[in-house]
Amino acid sequence: MTGKIDGDRLWRRVMELAELTERERPYTRRSFTDLFLEGRVWLGEQFAGAGLELSIDSGGNLVGRRAGSRDELPPLVIGSHSDTVSGGGRFDGIAGVLAGLEVAQTLGDYGVTLRHPLEVVDFLAEEPSEYGLSCVGSRTWSGHISTEDLKRVGPDGETLGEAIQRVGGVPSLLGPEPLRKPGSLACYLELHIEQARVLESKGLSVGIVTEIVGITRHRVTFVGRTDHAGSTPMGLRHDALVGAARFVDGVSGKATAFADGEDYFVATVGQIAVAPNAFNVVPGEVSLVVEHRSNAKELSKRFSGELERLTNEIATALELTCAFETVSTANPAICDAFVRDTIRNASEDSGNGYLVMACGAGHDAMHMADIAPMGMILVPSRDGRSHCPEEWTGPDDLAAGVDVLYETVLSLDATLD
């Protein structure tokens, strides 16, 4: 690889940050934890060492800023996140934040001063947090967080607002008004691992994203009656877990039917809580979370209606009570055509093979698309593995993606107002 960025420095930083993990559960660094804050201290040192001016904004986001020659211009922003899922990997989010840092430091290495200021952002809590909300930091920038969201309570009784304040934010300044007004950014860029097999299967180093699917999550609860598992006849049971099982099967069947078309569609039940969760007791209550993703807003809306009807039908048939709640929703995000073309030109000029593709995973970029022209660069994931310790992107592929990001920043700085 003959690009301008320092691939060895980039790789070393990725490995160092990943090592800040729960030792018994690599690679785990959950948002709001002491370990997460330790990672933030390390990031701050790296940002400062690269000449960036540090701040933590009202949303609890860590921001490193590099001044431009026309500092009054809106900033070019590169962002991602440093938190992980439990038992996650070394690249998801981490690679994107450190890619932005590498771009900023490479500018300094070559004595390049952009016209625009450049900001590198570690957004708070992109992964689903203990408060039931994902993309917390980017939601604060785009105004996609409500005062009710800030009242969400975590397992230890702390509210989301209190947690944001604990990491340096100012929750009293948060709400439906965005921290960054539409038009206040020149553009937003994010580099991320693909979390799928497409690029690897085609032997390509760069994915240029056209759109990010919308994500909707619902919490469904079935309540029956807790009874003795040995003494209660089958015909007299009100088993909440049976209702949940029928619902999970129904989600799979309906999602398969919805996916049989031109639009992207997937759905998953990935979290189930059973009470009392004992082998000799008929389950009295089950709560689960179902998530569906699509690039078609109306398709998602129709699927949500189908799920609510399915919930009620199952509860009636099994004589259960039920609740259906929408936890969160994010509409599909379209990547800006000019930014996308700029990434493509940078890929061609640097000699990197690329694929223009949709993205099925959620990212901070979804929320940023509402306030700024947005573009995303994907780099390959070995065997498509992600959100697991086996997650891997090779150093050459990562460096190739960051080289494209660097050239994209230079080009956008020269062409955007």
C-alpha positions as CSV (number, residue, x, y, z in Angstrom):
1,M,0.0,0.0,0.0
2,T,1.5,3.3,-1.0
3,G,-1.0,5.8,0.4
4,K,-0.3,8.8,2.5
5,I,-1.6,7.6,5.9
6,D,0.6,5.8,8.3
7,G,-1.0,2.3,8.4
8,D,1.3,1.0,11.1
9,R,0.3,3.9,13.4
10,L,-3.3,3.3,12.7
11,W,-3.1,-0.4,13.3
12,R,-1.2,0.1,16.6
13,R,-3.8,2.4,17.9
14,V,-6.7,0.1,17.0
15,M,-5.0,-2.8,18.9
16,E,-4.2,-0.6,21.9
17,L,-7.8,0.7,22.3
18,A,-9.2,-2.8,21.8
19,E,-7.1,-4.0,24.7
20,L,-9.1,-1.8,27.1
21,T,-11.6,-4.6,27.6
22,E,-13.2,-6.7,30.3
23,R,-10.7,-9.5,30.6
24,E,-13.3,-12.2,31.0
25,R,-15.3,-11.0,28.1
26,P,-13.2,-9.7,25.2
27,Y,-13.8,-7.4,23.6
28,T,-16.2,-5.6,25.9
29,R,-16.2,-1.8,26.7
30,R,-19.8,-0.8,27.4
31,S,-20.8,2.8,27.3
32,F,-20.9,4.8,30.6
33,T,-18.7,2.2,32.4
34,D,-15.4,3.0,34.1
35,L,-13.7,1.0,31.3
36,F,-15.4,3.2,28.7
37,L,-14.2,6.3,30.5
38,E,-10.7,4.9,30.6
39,G,-10.9,4.5,26.9
40,R,-12.0,8.1,26.6
41,V,-9.0,9.2,28.5
42,W,-6.7,7.2,26.2
43,L,-8.5,8.7,23.1
44,G,-8.2,12.2,24.5
45,E,-4.4,11.7,24.9
46,Q,-4.2,10.5,21.3
47,F,-6.3,13.4,20.0
48,A,-4.2,15.9,21.9
49,G,-1.0,14.3,20.7
50,A,-2.2,14.8,17.1
51,G,-2.7,18.5,17.7
52,L,-6.5,18.4,18.1
53,E,-8.3,20.7,20.5
54,L,-10.4,18.6,22.9
55,S,-13.9,19.1,24.2
56,I,-16.8,17.1,25.5
57,D,-20.1,18.6,24.3
58,S,-23.5,18.7,26.0
59,G,-24.4,15.2,24.5
60,G,-21.3,13.6,26.1
61,N,-19.5,13.3,22.8
62,L,-15.7,13.6,22.7
63,V,-14.7,16.0,20.0
64,G,-11.2,16.8,18.6
65,R,-11.0,19.9,16.4
66,R,-8.3,21.0,13.9
67,A,-8.6,24.6,12.8
68,G,-9.0,25.5,9.1
69,S,-7.5,28.4,7.2
70,R,-11.0,29.8,6.9
71,D,-12.1,28.7,10.4
72,E,-15.5,30.4,10.0
73,L,-16.5,27.8,7.5
74,P,-18.7,24.9,8.7
75,P,-16.5,21.9,9.7
76,L,-15.9,18.6,7.9
77,V,-16.8,16.0,10.5
78,I,-15.5,12.4,10.8
79,G,-17.1,10.2,13.4
80,S,-18.0,6.9,14.9
81,H,-18.0,5.3,18.4
82,S,-15.6,3.7,20.9
83,D,-18.2,1.6,22.9
84,T,-18.8,-2.0,22.1
85,V,-21.5,-4.6,22.5
86,S,-20.9,-7.3,25.2
87,G,-18.3,-9.8,23.9
88,G,-17.8,-7.7,20.7
89,G,-14.8,-7.1,18.5
90,R,-11.8,-4.9,18.0
91,F,-12.9,-2.9,15.0
92,D,-16.6,-2.0,15.2
93,G,-16.7,1.8,15.9
94,I,-13.1,1.8,17.0
95,A,-11.8,1.7,13.4
96,G,-14.0,4.7,12.4
97,V,-12.9,7.0,15.3
98,L,-9.2,6.2,14.8
99,A,-9.6,6.6,11.0
100,G,-10.7,10.2,11.7
101,L,-7.7,10.7,14.0
102,E,-5.3,9.3,11.4
103,V,-6.7,11.6,8.8
104,A,-6.2,14.6,11.1
105,Q,-2.7,13.5,12.0
106,T,-1.7,12.9,8.4
107,L,-2.7,16.4,7.5
108,G,-0.3,17.6,10.2
109,D,2.4,15.2,9.0
110,Y,2.3,16.8,5.5
111,G,1.8,20.3,6.7
112,V,-1.7,20.6,5.1
113,T,-4.1,23.1,6.5
114,L,-7.7,22.6,5.2
115,R,-9.9,25.5,4.4
116,H,-12.6,24.1,6.7
117,P,-12.1,23.1,10.3
118,L,-12.0,19.3,10.8
119,E,-13.7,17.6,13.7
120,V,-13.2,14.0,14.8
121,V,-16.0,12.7,17.0
122,D,-16.3,9.8,19.3
123,F,-20.1,9.6,19.6
124,L,-21.5,8.5,22.9
125,A,-23.2,5.0,23.2
126,E,-23.8,4.1,19.6
127,E,-24.5,0.5,20.6
128,P,-27.8,-0.2,22.4
129,S,-27.1,1.1,25.9
130,E,-28.3,-0.2,29.3
131,Y,-31.0,2.5,29.0
132,G,-32.6,0.9,26.0
133,L,-31.5,3.5,23.4
134,S,-28.7,3.3,20.8
135,C,-26.9,6.1,19.0
136,V,-27.3,8.4,22.0
137,G,-24.6,10.9,21.0
138,S,-25.5,11.3,17.4
139,R,-29.2,11.6,18.4
140,T,-28.2,14.6,20.5
141,W,-26.5,16.3,17.5
142,S,-29.5,15.7,15.2
143,G,-32.3,16.3,17.7
144,H,-33.5,12.7,17.7
145,I,-33.6,12.5,21.5
146,S,-36.6,13.5,23.7
147,T,-36.9,14.6,27.2
148,E,-38.7,11.2,27.8
149,D,-35.6,9.4,26.5
150,L,-33.5,11.2,29.1
151,K,-35.8,9.8,31.8
152,R,-35.1,6.2,30.8
153,V,-33.9,4.2,33.8
154,G,-31.0,1.8,33.7
155,P,-30.6,-1.4,35.8
156,D,-29.0,0.5,38.6
157,G,-31.7,3.1,38.8
158,E,-29.7,5.9,37.1
159,T,-31.5,7.8,34.3
160,L,-30.0,8.3,30.9
161,G,-29.8,12.0,31.6
162,E,-27.9,11.4,34.8
163,A,-25.5,9.0,33.0
164,I,-24.8,11.6,30.3
165,Q,-24.0,14.2,33.0
166,R,-21.7,11.7,34.6
167,V,-19.6,11.4,31.5
168,G,-19.4,15.1,31.0
169,G,-22.5,16.1,29.1
170,V,-25.2,18.6,30.0
171,P,-28.6,16.9,29.8
172,S,-30.5,20.1,30.5
173,L,-29.4,21.3,27.1
174,L,-30.7,18.2,25.3
175,G,-34.0,17.5,23.7
176,P,-35.7,17.7,20.3
177,E,-33.6,20.8,19.4
178,P,-30.4,19.5,17.7
179,L,-27.1,20.4,19.2
180,R,-25.8,21.0,15.6
181,K,-28.3,22.8,13.4
182,P,-29.0,21.6,9.8
183,G,-26.5,23.3,7.6
184,S,-23.9,23.9,10.3
185,L,-21.7,21.1,9.1
186,A,-20.1,21.0,5.6
187,C,-20.5,17.2,5.6
188,Y,-20.3,14.1,7.8
189,L,-18.1,11.1,6.9
190,E,-17.9,7.7,8.6
191,L,-15.6,4.7,8.0
192,H,-16.9,1.4,9.3
193,I,-16.3,-2.3,9.0
194,E,-18.8,-3.9,6.7
195,Q,-20.1,-6.5,9.2
196,A,-21.0,-8.8,6.2
197,R,-19.3,-10.9,3.6
198,V,-19.9,-9.0,0.4
199,L,-16.6,-7.1,0.0
200,E,-14.5,-10.0,1.0
201,S,-16.3,-12.3,-1.4
202,K,-15.5,-9.9,-4.3
203,G,-12.0,-9.3,-3.2
204,L,-12.6,-5.5,-2.8
205,S,-11.2,-3.2,-0.2
206,V,-13.8,-0.4,-0.2
207,G,-17.6,-0.2,-0.1
208,I,-19.3,3.1,-1.0
209,V,-22.6,3.3,0.8
210,T,-25.8,4.4,-1.0
211,E,-28.1,4.2,1.9
212,I,-28.4,2.9,5.5
213,V,-31.5,0.9,6.3
214,G,-34.0,2.2,8.9
215,I,-34.2,0.3,12.2
216,T,-37.3,-0.2,14.3
217,R,-37.4,-2.0,17.7
218,H,-40.5,-3.1,19.6
219,R,-40.8,-4.6,23.1
220,V,-43.5,-7.3,23.3
221,T,-44.7,-8.7,26.7
222,F,-47.0,-11.7,27.2
223,V,-48.4,-12.2,30.7
224,G,-50.0,-15.5,31.7
225,R,-50.1,-17.3,35.0
226,T,-47.3,-18.9,37.0
227,D,-48.2,-22.4,38.0
228,H,-46.6,-25.6,39.2
229,A,-45.1,-27.4,36.2
230,G,-45.9,-30.9,37.5
231,S,-49.4,-30.3,38.9
232,T,-51.0,-28.1,36.3
233,P,-52.7,-30.0,33.4
234,M,-51.8,-28.9,29.9
235,G,-55.3,-27.7,29.1
236,L,-55.4,-25.4,32.1
237,R,-52.2,-23.6,31.5
238,H,-51.7,-19.9,30.5
239,D,-48.0,-20.3,29.5
240,A,-46.5,-16.9,28.5
241,L,-43.5,-18.6,27.0
242,V,-45.7,-20.6,24.6
243,G,-47.1,-17.2,23.4
244,A,-43.6,-15.8,23.0
245,A,-42.5,-18.9,21.0
246,R,-45.4,-18.5,18.6
247,F,-44.5,-14.9,18.2
248,V,-40.9,-15.6,17.4
249,D,-41.9,-18.1,14.8
250,G,-44.4,-15.6,13.4
251,V,-41.8,-12.9,13.1
252,S,-39.5,-15.2,11.1
253,G,-42.3,-16.2,8.8
254,K,-43.6,-12.8,8.2
255,A,-40.1,-11.3,7.7
256,T,-39.3,-14.0,5.1
257,A,-42.4,-13.0,3.2
258,F,-41.6,-9.3,3.4
259,A,-38.1,-9.9,2.2
260,D,-39.4,-11.6,-0.9
261,G,-39.3,-8.4,-3.0
262,E,-37.0,-5.7,-4.3
263,D,-36.6,-3.9,-1.0
264,Y,-34.2,-4.9,1.8
265,F,-35.9,-6.4,4.8
266,V,-34.8,-8.4,7.8
267,A,-36.2,-9.0,11.3
268,T,-34.8,-10.6,14.4
269,V,-35.9,-11.4,18.0
270,G,-32.6,-11.2,19.9
271,Q,-33.6,-10.6,23.5
272,I,-36.0,-12.6,25.7
273,A,-36.6,-12.4,29.5
274,V,-38.6,-15.2,31.1
275,A,-40.1,-15.0,34.6
276,P,-39.7,-16.8,36.8
277,N,-37.3,-18.7,34.5
278,A,-37.3,-21.9,36.6
279,F,-37.5,-25.4,35.1
280,N,-40.4,-26.5,37.3
281,V,-42.6,-23.5,36.9
282,V,-45.0,-22.6,34.1
283,P,-43.6,-19.2,32.8
284,G,-45.9,-16.4,33.9
285,E,-44.4,-13.5,32.0
286,V,-42.1,-13.1,29.0
287,S,-40.7,-9.9,27.5
288,L,-38.9,-9.8,24.2
289,V,-37.5,-7.3,21.8
290,V,-38.0,-7.6,18.1
291,E,-36.0,-5.5,15.6
292,H,-36.7,-5.0,11.9
293,R,-34.6,-3.2,9.3
294,S,-35.5,-2.0,5.8
295,N,-34.6,0.6,3.3
296,A,-38.3,1.2,2.7
297,K,-40.1,3.3,5.3
298,E,-43.6,2.2,4.4
299,L,-42.6,-1.5,4.4
300,S,-41.3,-1.1,8.0
301,K,-44.5,0.7,9.0
302,R,-46.6,-2.1,7.5
303,F,-44.5,-4.8,9.3
304,S,-45.0,-3.0,12.6
305,G,-48.7,-3.2,12.2
306,E,-48.5,-6.9,11.3
307,L,-46.5,-7.5,14.5
308,E,-49.0,-5.7,16.7
309,R,-51.9,-7.7,15.2
310,L,-49.9,-11.0,15.7
311,T,-49.3,-10.1,19.3
312,N,-53.0,-9.6,20.0
313,E,-54.0,-12.7,18.1
314,I,-51.6,-14.9,20.1
315,A,-52.7,-13.4,23.4
316,T,-56.4,-14.0,22.6
317,A,-55.8,-17.6,21.5
318,L,-53.8,-18.5,24.6
319,E,-55.8,-16.4,27.1
320,L,-52.9,-14.2,27.9
321,T,-52.6,-10.4,28.3
322,C,-50.1,-8.6,26.2
323,A,-48.4,-5.3,25.6
324,F,-46.8,-3.9,22.4
325,E,-44.4,-0.9,22.7
326,T,-42.3,0.8,20.1
327,V,-38.9,1.3,21.8
328,S,-37.1,3.2,19.0
329,T,-37.3,3.9,15.3
330,A,-34.9,5.4,12.8
331,N,-35.8,6.0,9.2
332,P,-33.6,5.0,6.3
333,A,-30.8,7.4,5.7
334,I,-29.7,8.3,2.1
335,C,-26.1,9.1,1.5
336,D,-25.5,12.4,-0.3
337,A,-24.9,11.9,-4.0
338,F,-22.0,14.5,-4.3
339,V,-20.2,13.0,-1.3
340,R,-20.7,9.5,-2.6
341,D,-19.3,10.5,-6.0
342,T,-16.3,12.1,-4.2
343,I,-15.6,8.9,-2.4
344,R,-15.8,7.0,-5.7
345,N,-13.4,9.3,-7.4
346,A,-11.0,9.0,-4.4
347,S,-11.2,5.2,-4.6
348,E,-10.4,5.2,-8.4
349,D,-7.6,7.7,-8.0
350,S,-6.0,5.6,-5.2
351,G,-6.3,2.4,-7.3
352,N,-8.6,0.7,-4.8
353,G,-11.3,-1.6,-6.0
354,Y,-14.7,-0.6,-4.7
355,L,-18.4,-1.6,-4.7
356,V,-21.4,0.8,-4.5
357,M,-23.7,-0.9,-2.0
358,A,-26.5,-0.4,0.6
359,C,-25.7,-0.9,4.3
360,G,-27.8,-3.2,6.4
361,A,-26.3,-2.2,9.8
362,G,-27.2,0.9,11.8
363,H,-24.6,3.6,12.4
364,D,-24.4,7.2,13.8
365,A,-24.4,8.3,10.2
366,M,-28.2,7.5,10.1
367,H,-28.9,10.4,12.4
368,M,-26.3,12.7,11.0
369,A,-27.9,12.5,7.5
370,D,-30.7,14.8,8.8
371,I,-28.4,17.7,9.5
372,A,-25.5,17.3,7.0
373,P,-24.5,15.8,3.6
374,M,-23.5,12.3,4.7
375,G,-21.2,9.6,3.2
376,M,-19.9,6.2,4.4
377,I,-17.0,4.1,3.5
378,L,-17.0,0.4,4.4
379,V,-14.0,-1.9,4.7
380,P,-14.1,-5.8,4.6
381,S,-15.0,-8.0,7.5
382,R,-13.4,-11.4,7.5
383,D,-16.1,-14.1,7.0
384,G,-18.6,-11.3,7.7
385,R,-18.1,-11.7,11.5
386,S,-18.9,-8.8,13.8
387,H,-20.2,-8.2,17.3
388,C,-18.0,-11.1,18.4
389,P,-14.4,-11.6,19.4
390,E,-13.6,-13.1,16.0
391,E,-14.4,-9.8,14.2
392,W,-11.4,-9.0,12.0
393,T,-10.4,-6.5,9.3
394,G,-6.9,-6.9,7.9
395,P,-4.4,-4.0,8.2
396,D,-4.1,-3.5,4.4
397,D,-7.8,-3.3,4.0
398,L,-8.2,-0.9,6.9
399,A,-5.3,1.3,5.5
400,A,-6.8,1.3,2.1
401,G,-10.2,2.6,3.4
402,V,-8.5,5.3,5.5
403,D,-6.5,6.4,2.5
404,V,-9.7,6.8,0.5
405,L,-11.1,8.7,3.5
406,Y,-8.1,11.1,3.5
407,E,-8.3,11.8,-0.2
408,T,-12.1,12.3,0.2
409,V,-11.5,14.9,2.9
410,L,-9.0,16.8,0.7
411,S,-11.4,16.8,-2.2
412,L,-14.5,17.9,-0.2
413,D,-12.5,20.6,1.5
414,A,-11.6,22.1,-1.9
415,T,-15.1,21.9,-3.4
416,L,-17.6,22.5,-0.5
417,D,-18.5,26.0,0.7
